[in-house]
C-alpha cells in the first residue's frame, strides 16, 4: 500500500531527526484524520526489514485504536509478525517482533515483554509530564531492560491541560515534528471542513469551579443538565439540523448524556446513549446501528473522543464546556472525515468551546500560567447569533453591520465555520528571501515575500526558525516543507547564518505558482502554496 506524500514525509522526518544525532524522544504531530495508523504500519515494516532483530511495542489506551492499528499493519504487510496484548480484546499474544498493546494491560508486564527497542505511543499527549502513571512506569521498567530504548509519540494535540506543550519540561518528549497541516489535508480532499454557529441557547459555567485547570465534573453537570436547558438545546438542534442524518452529542457527564438522549426521543428523534457504564456488547450494537443509519442521534460522555471513526457524522453538538484544548480538537475532529453525502460537518457550540480556544487550525496551547485565559478570537452577531471572525464588519448570514468602533483582534476566522481557512488567492510571479531581525525581540528570522501581478500587494511571511518551543518547531517544519516542494535538497538543522540561508534559497529555490493567504492583524499568513511549475 502506497503512503500519501505527507505520510511518507512523516517517516522521512523521523529518520532525519534520529540521523542528526538527537537524543531523547520525538513526537510527530498529525491532524485527526491524517492516517496515523498507516504511518505506524509503514514505519514498523520498514524498521523490521532494515533491522530484522528489532522489537517494537505499539501502545495506546483504548481497544478500538489497538485493533485499528493492528488491522492497518496487516493491510501494509499481509504476513506481519505481530501480536496483540489487550484484555479488552481478549488477546495476550507475546513473542512477536511487533506487539500492539493497551497500556492498562501491560503497564506492569515489562518482564513479559522483555527487550524492546522502540516504543510507539498513539495519543501520546496522555502520557504524564511527571514521572508517574502507567506509561511512565512501563517505560522506566523497559529502559531498565534496554537502556537504549527509544520512544516515538503520535498525537493531533501536543499539549496537556494545566501544563502546556508536551515538550515543556518536565516531559517525556523532546521535540515536535509537524509534517503536515490541517489546511493542506483539506485542500487535497483528505479532510472536510467544519462550519459552526454560536447558538441562542448558551451553557453558563460562571459558577463552576475548576480543579487542575478543568471544570469539576459534578459541578459542571449540575450547572448544565437541567430539563429547561435540555429542551431548548434539543429544539434548537432539530431546527438547525435540516436533513443532516448523523448527529453526535458531547455531554458533560453520564446523567447529562442520558437526559439529552431522553429529550431527543421525546421529540421524535431516534437516539441512543454511550457512556463508560455501557456494557461492551450494547455499545458495539449501538454504534453499529448508528453507522447503519438506524439511529440519528448519539449522545456520549467522555467515550467517543478518540478511537471512534464514522466519516458521515454531519452534525456535532458541543454540550460539554472544557478548558482542554486537546478535548476541543478531539471533539471537533470527529466531524472532519470526508463524507459520502456532504462537504462539511455542522458544529453547534452550546458550550462556548470555539470562543474559548479559537479556530481549529490555530489553537493556542495554553501554558502553565495562562491556562484558560485570553480573549476570544470570535464574536457573535446580535441579530442572528452567527459565529464570525472578530474582524468581520458585515454579518454574512443576515447583513447586520457591526459598529465601526469594534476593534479587530489578531485571529481571523472564516465567516461561517471554525476552520480559520478563508483566504485570498494570488498567482506568484517571483519571491525574495532575506534575514529579518525582530524589533520587539531582537531575534533573527527569515522573511519571504511573494510577488504577483502589479495590482497585487506583496505578501510577506516570517519564519521564526531560530525561536525555541512550539513557534520555532512549526517554522522549521514549514521551512523544510517549502524546501522539499521548491526543488531544494536541504533541511534546516540550526546553527546556520540566516543571511546564507536566505541567499541560498534566493539562488536555488523555485517559487510556488499560487498561494492562498489571509491577514492576521498586521501580518500575513500564507495558508497554502502550490508548485504546479515544479
C-alpha positions, 0 to 999 in steps of 0.5 A: 500500500502506497503512503500519501506524500505527507505520510511518507514525509512523516517517516522521512522526518523521523529518520532525519531527526534520529540521523542528526544525532538527537537524543531523547524522544520525538513526537510527530504531530498529525491532524485527526484524520491524517492516517496515523495508523498507516504511518505506524504500519509503514514505519514498523515494516520498514524498521523490521526489514532494515533491522530484522532483530528489532522489537517494537511495542505499539501502545495506546489506551483504548481497544478500538485504536489497538485493533485499528492499528493492528488491522492497518499493519496487516493491510501494509504487510499481509504476513506481519509478525505481530501480536496483540496484548489487550484484555479488552480484546481478549488477546495476550499474544507475546513473542512477536517482533511487533506487539500492539498493546493497551497500556492498562494491560501491560503497564506492569508486564515489562518482564513479559515483554522483555527487550524492546527497542522502540516504543510507539505511543498513539495519543501520546499527549496522555502520557504524564509530564511527571514521572508517574502513571502507567506509561511512565512506569512501563517505560522506566521498567523497559529502559531498565531492560534496554537502556537504549530504548527509544520512544516515538509519540503520535498525537493531533494535540501536543499539549496537556491541560494545566501544563502546556506543550508536551515538550515543556519540561518536565516531559517525556518528549523532546521535540515536535515534528509537524509534517503536515497541516490541517489546511493542506489535508483539506485542500487535497480532499483528505479532510472536510471542513467544519462550519459552526454557529454560536447558538441562542441557547448558551451553557453558563459555567460562571459558577463552576469551579475548576480543579487542575485547570478543568471544570469539576465534573459534578459541578459542571453537570449540575450547572448544565443538565437541567430539563429547561436547558435540555429542551431548548438545546434539543429544539434548537438542534432539530431546527438547525439540523435540516436533513443532516442524518448523523448527529453526535452529542458531547455531554458533560457527564453520564446523567447529562448524556442520558437526559439529552438522549431522553429529550431527543426521543421525546421529540421524535428523534431516534437516539441512543446513549454511550457512556463508560457504564455501557456494557461492551456488547450494547455499545458495539450494537449501538454504534453499529446501528448508528453507522447503519443509519438506524439511529440519528442521534448519539449522545456520549460522555467522555467515550467517543473522543478518540478511537471512534471513526464514522466519516458521515457524522454531519452534525456535532453538538458541543454540550460539554464546556472544557478548558482542554484544548486537546478535548476541543480538537478531539471533539471537533475532529470527529466531524472532519472525515470526508463524507459520502453525502456532504462537504462539511460537518455542522458544529453547534457550540452550546458550550462556548468551546470555539470562543474559548480556544479559537479556530481549529487550525490555530489553537493556542496551547495554553501554558502553565500560567495562562491556562484558560485565559485570553480573549476570544478570537470570535464574536457573535452577531446580535441579530442572528447569533452567527459565529464570525471572525472578530474582524468581520464588519458585515454579518454574512448570514443576515447583513447586520453591520457591526459598529465601526468602533469594534476593534479587530483582534489578531485571529481571523476566522472564516465567516461561517465555520471554525476552520480559520481557512478563508483566504485570498488567492494570488498567482506568484510571479517571483519571491525574495528571501532575506534575514529579518531581525525582530524589533520587539525581540531582537531575534533573527528570522527569515522573511519571504515575500511573494510577488504577483501581478502589479495590482497585487500587494506583496505578501510577506511571511516570517519564519521564526526558525531560530525561536525555541518551543512550539513557534520555532518547531512549526517554522522549521517544519514549514521551512523544510516543507517549502524546501522539499516542494521548491526543488531544494535538497536541504533541511534546516538543522540550526546553527546556520547564518540566516543571511546564507540561508536566505541567499541560498534559497534566493539562488536555488529555490523555485517559487510556488505558482499560487498561494492562498493567504489571509491577514492576521492583524498586521501580518500575513499568513500564507495558508497554502502554496502550490508548485504546479511549475515544479 
